């Protein structure tokens, strides 16, 4: 998963040809660390249809707050340059995939 900053957001997320899941995390967050292997698996299985990027919410607090991020991990899905969904907290791989599929389908 690629880590991006607010200055890369437009090119990496909003202009992407495929849906993008943005993982807002912090280094010291245990649930964030638990989600890393789950997201890596999803990214590997869906590399042609989904892009996953990470944003350090502590390093870019003002940017993160602009998306309503008040807890980590927070996941914000973008499809066609528009926000398509947002959830907070660790999830199982099955729950994440269902949320992603439902959110992408709803905004297709």
VEXKE-449092 format. One record per residue: x, y, z of N, C-alpha, C in turn. Coordinates in steps of 0.02 Angstrom, whole numbers, plus 50000, padded with zeros to 5 digits. Layout:
<<X; Y; Z>; <X; Y; Z>; <X; Y; Z>>
...
// end
This chain:
<<50042; 49941; 50000>; <50000; 50000; 50000>; <50044; 50062; 50000>>
<<50026; 50107; 49959>; <50064; 50168; 49953>; <50042; 50219; 50005>>
<<50089; 50250; 50038>; <50073; 50304; 50084>; <50075; 50370; 50045>>
<<50022; 50410; 50054>; <50019; 50474; 50019>; <50009; 50531; 50069>>
<<50021; 50592; 50046>; <50009; 50652; 50086>; <49953; 50691; 50052>>
<<49931; 50744; 50085>; <49877; 50784; 50058>; <49895; 50813; 49989>>
<<49959; 50826; 49978>; <49979; 50854; 49913>; <49973; 50804; 49856>>
<<49971; 50740; 49872>; <49964; 50687; 49820>; <49892; 50664; 49813>>
<<49848; 50688; 49855>; <49779; 50663; 49858>; <49743; 50670; 49791>>
<<49748; 50728; 49761>; <49712; 50740; 49698>; <49733; 50690; 49644>>
<<49798; 50683; 49634>; <49821; 50639; 49581>; <49813; 50565; 49597>>
<<49822; 50546; 49660>; <49819; 50475; 49679>; <49748; 50450; 49691>>
<<49704; 50494; 49715>; <49637; 50472; 49735>; <49583; 50499; 49688>>
<<49578; 50565; 49684>; <49522; 50595; 49647>; <49526; 50583; 49572>>
<<49585; 50575; 49545>; <49592; 50565; 49472>; <49602; 50491; 49453>>
<<49595; 50447; 49501>; <49605; 50375; 49487>; <49550; 50348; 49442>>
<<49569; 50302; 49398>; <49521; 50270; 49353>; <49483; 50213; 49387>>
<<49505; 50193; 49446>; <49472; 50140; 49484>; <49457; 50166; 49554>>
<<49411; 50134; 49590>; <49396; 50156; 49659>; <49459; 50154; 49702>>
<<49461; 50200; 49751>; <49519; 50205; 49796>; <49494; 50204; 49868>>
<<49524; 50160; 49908>; <49511; 50158; 49979>; <49568; 50195; 50014>>
<<49550; 50246; 50053>; <49600; 50284; 50090>; <49597; 50261; 50163>>
<<49653; 50236; 50188>; <49659; 50213; 50256>; <49692; 50268; 50298>>
<<49653; 50302; 50339>; <49680; 50352; 50385>; <49701; 50315; 50448>>
<<49766; 50318; 50465>; <49794; 50279; 50520>; <49843; 50321; 50560>>
<<49866; 50294; 50616>; <49923; 50323; 50652>; <49970; 50266; 50671>>
<<50032; 50283; 50682>; <50083; 50232; 50698>; <50068; 50192; 50761>>
<<50045; 50225; 50813>; <50036; 50191; 50877>; <49969; 50156; 50886>>
<<49931; 50151; 50833>; <49863; 50124; 50836>; <49862; 50048; 50826>>
<<49844; 50011; 50878>; <49842; 49937; 50872>; <49790; 49913; 50821>>
<<49728; 49940; 50820>; <49681; 49918; 50768>; <49706; 49934; 50698>>
<<49744; 49989; 50691>; <49772; 50006; 50625>; <49822; 49952; 50604>>
<<49864; 49931; 50650>; <49913; 49878; 50634>; <49878; 49812; 50618>>
<<49823; 49799; 50653>; <49785; 49737; 50640>; <49755; 49738; 50569>>
<<49738; 49797; 50545>; <49707; 49802; 50479>; <49756; 49797; 50422>>
<<49820; 49810; 50435>; <49870; 49809; 50381>; <49870; 49744; 50341>>
<<49875; 49685; 50372>; <49875; 49624; 50332>; <49808; 49612; 50296>>
<<49753; 49633; 50326>; <49687; 49626; 50294>; <49685; 49668; 50230>>
<<49707; 49731; 50236>; <49708; 49775; 50178>; <49756; 49751; 50125>>
<<49813; 49724; 50146>; <49862; 49698; 50098>; <49833; 49640; 50058>>
<<49795; 49596; 50091>; <49763; 49541; 50056>; <49710; 49566; 50007>>
<<49670; 49613; 50029>; <49618; 49641; 49986>; <49650; 49675; 49926>>
<<49703; 49712; 49938>; <49737; 49747; 49884>; <49766; 49697; 49833>>
<<49796; 49644; 49858>; <49825; 49593; 49813>; <49771; 49559; 49771>>
<<49715; 49543; 49803>; <49660; 49509; 49767>; <49623; 49554; 49719>>
<<49624; 49619; 49732>; <49584; 49667; 49693>; <49625; 49719; 49657>>
<<49688; 49705; 49644>; <49734; 49757; 49619>; <49711; 49789; 49553>>
<<49672; 49753; 49513>; <49649; 49781; 49449>; <49586; 49823; 49458>>
<<49551; 49814; 49514>; <49487; 49848; 49522>; <49482; 49893; 49583>>
<<49535; 49895; 49625>; <49535; 49936; 49685>; <49606; 49956; 49702>>
<<49614; 50018; 49720>; <49679; 50045; 49742>; <49672; 50062; 49816>>
<<49723; 50047; 49856>; <49722; 50064; 49927>; <49782; 50107; 49943>>
<<49769; 50164; 49975>; <49823; 50208; 49996>; <49814; 50223; 50070>>
<<49870; 50244; 50102>; <49869; 50260; 50173>; <49887; 50333; 50184>>
<<49854; 50364; 50234>; <49868; 50432; 50253>; <49881; 50432; 50329>>
<<49938; 50458; 50350>; <49953; 50462; 50421>; <49912; 50519; 50451>>
<<49860; 50501; 50488>; <49812; 50550; 50514>; <49844; 50598; 50564>>
<<49896; 50575; 50600>; <49929; 50618; 50648>; <49975; 50668; 50613>>
<<50009; 50646; 50561>; <50055; 50690; 50525>; <50017; 50741; 50483>>
<<49956; 50726; 50463>; <49917; 50770; 50421>; <49848; 50780; 50453>>
<<49848; 50804; 50516>; <49787; 50808; 50556>; <49734; 50853; 50526>>
<<49753; 50910; 50500>; <49704; 50956; 50472>; <49671; 50926; 50410>>
<<49711; 50895; 50368>; <49684; 50861; 50308>; <49637; 50805; 50329>>
<<49658; 50764; 50377>; <49617; 50709; 50400>; <49551; 50734; 50429>>
<<49554; 50787; 50468>; <49494; 50816; 50498>; <49445; 50840; 50445>>
<<49471; 50861; 50387>; <49427; 50885; 50333>; <49381; 50829; 50307>>
<<49398; 50766; 50322>; <49357; 50709; 50303>; <49318; 50682; 50363>>
<<49319; 50719; 50418>; <49283; 50697; 50477>; <49317; 50642; 50515>>
<<49382; 50633; 50504>; <49418; 50580; 50539>; <49431; 50603; 50611>>
<<49399; 50570; 50658>; <49409; 50586; 50729>; <49436; 50527; 50767>>
<<49437; 50468; 50735>; <49465; 50408; 50765>; <49498; 50368; 50709>>
<<49545; 50326; 50728>; <49579; 50284; 50679>; <49573; 50211; 50700>>
<<49572; 50165; 50652>; <49575; 50179; 50581>; <49507; 50202; 50554>>
<<49510; 50248; 50507>; <49451; 50269; 50470>; <49465; 50256; 50397>>
<<49417; 50226; 50364>; <49424; 50208; 50293>; <49374; 50249; 50253>>
<<49400; 50285; 50203>; <49357; 50325; 50160>; <49365; 50299; 50088>>
<<49310; 50281; 50058>; <49310; 50254; 49990>; <49292; 50309; 49941>>
<<49330; 50313; 49887>; <49316; 50360; 49833>; <49304; 50321; 49769>>
<<49254; 50342; 49731>; <49240; 50312; 49667>; <49223; 50368; 49618>>
<<49257; 50369; 49562>; <49248; 50422; 49512>; <49259; 50491; 49541>>
<<49308; 50497; 49587>; <49325; 50562; 49616>; <49278; 50586; 49670>>
<<49228; 50546; 49688>; <49179; 50565; 49739>; <49183; 50518; 49798>>
<<49170; 50545; 49858>; <49170; 50502; 49916>; <49110; 50455; 49911>>
<<49124; 50390; 49919>; <49073; 50339; 49909>; <49053; 50304; 49975>>
<<49092; 50315; 50027>; <49076; 50284; 50091>; <49131; 50297; 50142>>
<<49114; 50286; 50205>; <49162; 50296; 50259>; <49143; 50252; 50318>>
<<49193; 50217; 50346>; <49183; 50178; 50407>; <49243; 50188; 50452>>
<<49233; 50176; 50516>; <49286; 50182; 50565>; <49291; 50118; 50605>>
<<49353; 50098; 50620>; <49364; 50039; 50661>; <49387; 49979; 50622>>
<<49420; 49934; 50658>; <49445; 49872; 50628>; <49386; 49828; 50607>>
<<49394; 49793; 50552>; <49344; 49748; 50525>; <49379; 49684; 50501>>
<<49340; 49631; 50495>; <49367; 49570; 50465>; <49373; 49581; 50390>>
<<49411; 49539; 50358>; <49419; 49543; 50285>; <49351; 49536; 50251>>
<<49311; 49489; 50275>; <49245; 49478; 50245>; <49201; 49541; 50251>>
<<49201; 49572; 50310>; <49162; 49634; 50321>; <49186; 49690; 50276>>
<<49253; 49698; 50271>; <49281; 49751; 50229>; <49262; 49741; 50156>>
<<49269; 49680; 50132>; <49253; 49666; 50061>; <49179; 49679; 50047>>
<<49135; 49659; 50093>; <49064; 49670; 50083>; <49049; 49745; 50081>>
<<49078; 49783; 50129>; <49067; 49855; 50130>; <49093; 49888; 50066>>
<<49153; 49867; 50045>; <49181; 49895; 49983>; <49137; 49879; 49923>>
<<49118; 49816; 49916>; <49076; 49796; 49859>; <49009; 49833; 49859>>
<<48976; 49837; 49918>; <48912; 49872; 49923>; <48919; 49946; 49906>>
<<48972; 49977; 49933>; <48982; 50050; 49922>; <48999; 50065; 49850>>
<<49040; 50024; 49819>; <49059; 50034; 49748>; <48998; 50024; 49704>>
<<48960; 49972; 49718>; <48900; 49957; 49678>; <48850; 50014; 49683>>
<<48843; 50044; 49742>; <48794; 50098; 49753>; <48812; 50162; 49716>>
<<48877; 50170; 49700>; <48899; 50232; 49667>; <48920; 50221; 49595>>
<<48910; 50161; 49570>; <48932; 50146; 49501>; <48888; 50181; 49450>>
// end
